[in-house]
Amino acid sequence: MLTNPPKSPVVNLRSDAGLASALRVSLARLNRRLRRQATVDSLTPTQLAALAAIERHSAITPGELAELEKMRPPSMTRVISGLDERGLVVRAPHPTDRRQVSVSVTEEGSALLKEERRRKEAWLTQRLKELTVEERSVLRAAAPILEKLSRI
């Protein structure tokens, strides 16, 4: 185990390119650490994202889900099949288009998502307690901005 954390490269945060570089590195590192909090039988990041999107959008078609998640439809079909095999989603005939199916999350899928979120949020809550009041205040102000960036 490292006794001293690795030093971050010096980046000019005053330039947009420097800020972009610093955010990319920091967010990727934070994302990796959050993924390590996943349960033992966890899903791949792609499966987890798809399952969460299905839960958010209720009965959604595979094509709509692929578009939402910026994936090709055949790739999304494979993701949905994996989730279906694990009993995390269920496919049903589309209510208005007989050529389509809609996908919904099962109770087991919802329970898995709830546990994933609980573990990750508990870990992050603990890390936030290690920050100063001022640092947490800055993060509170930055959270909506980061959310906006994630949707652009």
QUIUR-V141283 format. One record per residue. N is the residue number from 0. RES is the residue in one letter. PHI is phi in radians with two decimals (* if undefined). PSI is psi in whole degrees, 0 to 359 (none if undefined). OMEGA is omega as a letter, one per 40 degrees, with the letter a starting at -180 (none if undefined). Layout:
N/RES/PHI/PSI/OMEGA ; N/RES/PHI/PSI/OMEGA
This chain:
0/M/*/139/i ; 1/L/-1.29/137/i ; 2/T/-1.51/328/i ; 3/N/-2.01/131/i ; 4/P/-1.14/149/i ; 5/P/-1.09/145/a ; 6/K/-1.37/138/i ; 7/S/-1.33/145/i ; 8/P/-1.10/149/i ; 9/V/-1.25/124/a ; 10/V/-2.21/140/i ; 11/N/-1.42/98/a ; 12/L/-1.30/354/i ; 13/R/-1.40/339/i ; 14/S/-1.65/152/i ; 15/D/-1.09/323/i ; 16/A/-1.15/320/i ; 17/G/-1.16/317/i ; 18/L/-1.10/317/i ; 19/A/-1.04/317/i ; 20/S/-1.12/314/a ; 21/A/-1.12/317/i ; 22/L/-1.11/317/a ; 23/R/-1.02/311/a ; 24/V/-1.15/312/a ; 25/S/-1.14/316/a ; 26/L/-1.19/323/i ; 27/A/-1.13/317/i ; 28/R/-1.13/315/i ; 29/L/-1.10/318/i ; 30/N/-1.07/317/i ; 31/R/-1.06/317/a ; 32/R/-1.15/321/i ; 33/L/-1.15/320/i ; 34/R/-1.07/328/i ; 35/R/-1.17/345/i ; 36/Q/-1.47/359/a ; 37/A/-1.12/157/i ; 38/T/-1.19/163/a ; 39/V/-1.02/316/a ; 40/D/-1.60/31/a ; 41/S/-1.13/166/i ; 42/L/-1.59/168/i ; 43/T/-1.20/160/i ; 44/P/-0.98/323/i ; 45/T/-1.15/316/i ; 46/Q/-1.13/318/a ; 47/L/-1.11/317/i ; 48/A/-1.12/318/i ; 49/A/-1.14/316/i ; 50/L/-1.07/317/i ; 51/A/-1.12/320/i ; 52/A/-1.16/321/i ; 53/I/-1.10/318/i ; 54/E/-1.11/317/a ; 55/R/-1.13/323/a ; 56/H/-1.84/11/i ; 57/S/0.96/229/a ; 58/A/-1.32/105/a ; 59/I/-2.19/147/i ; 60/T/-1.43/156/i ; 61/P/-1.00/323/i ; 62/G/-1.13/317/i ; 63/E/-1.11/320/i ; 64/L/-1.16/318/i ; 65/A/-1.05/316/i ; 66/E/-1.12/316/a ; 67/L/-1.06/319/a ; 68/E/-1.60/5/i ; 69/K/1.02/49/i ; 70/M/-2.19/162/i ; 71/R/-1.36/143/a ; 72/P/-0.92/317/i ; 73/P/-1.09/324/i ; 74/S/-1.17/319/i ; 75/M/-1.15/324/i ; 76/T/-1.04/319/i ; 77/R/-1.14/319/i ; 78/V/-1.09/313/a ; 79/I/-1.09/320/i ; 80/S/-1.06/318/i ; 81/G/-1.10/319/i ; 82/L/-1.19/321/i ; 83/D/-1.12/317/i ; 84/E/-1.06/329/i ; 85/R/-1.53/0/i ; 86/G/1.32/22/a ; 87/L/-1.63/339/i ; 88/V/-2.36/163/i ; 89/V/-2.34/141/i ; 90/R/-1.75/143/i ; 91/A/-2.46/156/i ; 92/P/-1.03/141/i ; 93/H/-1.16/139/a ; 94/P/-1.16/334/a ; 95/T/-2.13/347/a ; 96/D/-2.26/105/a ; 97/R/-1.11/342/i ; 98/R/-1.38/346/a ; 99/Q/-1.88/164/i ; 100/V/-2.16/159/i ; 101/S/-2.05/151/a ; 102/V/-2.04/134/i ; 103/S/-2.31/156/i ; 104/V/-1.44/139/i ; 105/T/-1.46/172/i ; 106/E/-1.05/321/i ; 107/E/-1.11/321/i ; 108/G/-1.12/317/i ; 109/S/-1.12/320/i ; 110/A/-1.12/319/i ; 111/L/-1.11/315/i ; 112/L/-1.06/318/a ; 113/K/-1.07/316/i ; 114/E/-1.17/318/i ; 115/E/-1.02/312/a ; 116/R/-1.12/318/a ; 117/R/-1.04/312/a ; 118/R/-1.10/314/a ; 119/K/-1.20/319/i ; 120/E/-1.21/326/i ; 121/A/-1.12/316/i ; 122/W/-1.09/314/a ; 123/L/-1.19/323/i ; 124/T/-1.04/318/i ; 125/Q/-1.11/318/i ; 126/R/-1.14/322/i ; 127/L/-1.11/327/i ; 128/K/-1.12/340/i ; 129/E/-1.43/351/a ; 130/L/-1.60/163/i ; 131/T/-1.34/166/i ; 132/V/-1.02/318/a ; 133/E/-1.13/318/i ; 134/E/-1.11/318/i ; 135/R/-1.14/325/i ; 136/S/-1.11/317/i ; 137/V/-1.08/318/i ; 138/L/-1.14/322/i ; 139/R/-1.05/318/i ; 140/A/-1.23/327/a ; 141/A/-1.40/335/a ; 142/A/-0.95/311/i ; 143/P/-1.12/328/i ; 144/I/-1.21/317/i ; 145/L/-1.10/321/i ; 146/E/-1.09/317/i ; 147/K/-1.06/315/i ; 148/L/-1.04/324/a ; 149/S/-1.22/342/a ; 150/R/-1.80/349/a ; 151/I/-1.26/none/none
